C-alpha cells in the first residue's frame, strides 16, 4: 500500500473509532521522515472563531518530537456516512506544512469527485508561494 493510501486509511480509521455513527466528522494523518504516522482531529468548540484544523494536533506532535513531516492528508466522512472525501489543506495548513519545505506531499481531491484523490507536493500546489520573492525558500 502506498503512503498516501496508508495515510487516508489511518485518518479514516480515526474518524471511525472516535466518531462512530456520525454522518459528518473528519481527521488528518501525517507521515514523518522516519516512517511514523500521526493522526489527529479537530476539537469541538462552542465558538467557531477558535476552531482548529484537523491537521494541527499531528503537526504539533511532529514539531514536539523534532521530526519533519513528509506527507499529510485530511479526510471527512461524507455522502451521509457512506465514505470519505479528501480535503486539500487549507491555506493556513499549507503555510504550517511549508515549514518542512516544498517537497511535502499532500492529498488533493480530484475536481468534482472528492472521493478520488492524488498526492501532490506543496510546490505543485503552491507554484506562486508568497515567500519565494525573498530569494527562494525562507527556511
N, C-alpha and C positions, 0 to 999 in steps of 0.2 A: 504494500500500500504506500503510495507516495505521501510526502509530507503534508501537502495541502489537504488531502483526504483524511489523513490521521488527525489533523487539527480540526477539521469540520466535525468529524466523529466525536472528538473529545469535547468540543463545545456543545454539540447536540446531547451527548451523554449527561453533561452538567445540567442542561435545561430539563432533561427528562427526570433526573434524580432530585433536583432542587425544586422544580415546579411541576410535579405530576398532575396531569389533568387540566392544566391551564392552557387555554387556547393561544394566548399571546405571552411569550416570555423569550428572553434571549440570554446569550452568554458569548464569551470570547475564549480563544485559546491561542497561546503563543509558543513558539519553539525558540529555545535558546541555542547558543553556539555549541553547547556540549550535548545536545540532544534532549535535554529536559523539556517537558511540556508543562506549561502552566495554564490554568483556566481561571476565569473569574466571571462575575456577573455584576450588574449594577444594583446597588442597594435601593430599596424603595424609600422614598422620602415624601413628606407632605407638601413641601414647597418645590415645585418644578424648577425654580430658578437655581437650585443647588444640586440638581441631578448630575450623576456622573455616567460616563460611557461604560459599557461592559468591559472594555479593554483595560481600564485604569488599574484594577486590582492586580492583574497579571503583570502589567508594566511596572508598577511599584515594586512588586516582588522581584522581578528581574533586576531592577536597579538596586534593591536592598542586598541581593546576593552577589552583585557585581558581574553578572553575565549578560553579554549582548543578546538582544532579540534578533533573530534571523528571519522569522516569519510570523504572521498574525492573521487570524480570521475572526469574524463576528457573525453569529447566526441568530435568527429569530424563528420561533415556531410560528407558522403561518398556515394559510389555507384551512382555517377552522381546526387547527391542531393536527393536520394530516401531512406534515412535512416541515422542512426548514428552508428558509431563504437565507442567502448570504448577503450581508450588507458590506459595502466597501467602508473603510474607515472614514469617519467624518474629518473635516479639516483640522480640528484640534488634535485628534488622534494621529493624523498624518504628521503633524508637527512634532508630537511626542515621539512617534516612532522614528522620525527623521534624525533624532539624536544618534541613532545607530547607523545612519548612512543611507544613501540612495539604493543600496542593494537589498534592503529588507523587502521580503516578498509579502504581499497582502492579497487576500481573496477579493475579487470583484465579481458582481453578478453580471450575467450576460444581459444585454439590452432586452427588455420586455419579457425576461424569463429568469426571475431571481432564484429559482431552484437550480438553475445551471450557473456555473461559475468557473473562474480560472484564476490562476495566480499570476500576478504581475509585480514588478519591482516598484518601489516608491519613485524611482527615477522615471519609470514609464508612466506612472500615474500622475506625476507632477513634472512634466517636461519644462515647465517655466517657474520652478520653485523660486520664491522671492529672494532667498539668501544667496543665490548663485551670482547676483550682481556684485556681491562683495568679494570678488576674486575667488570664485569657486565655493566649495563647501566651507562653512564656518567652523566645522568640528574636526 
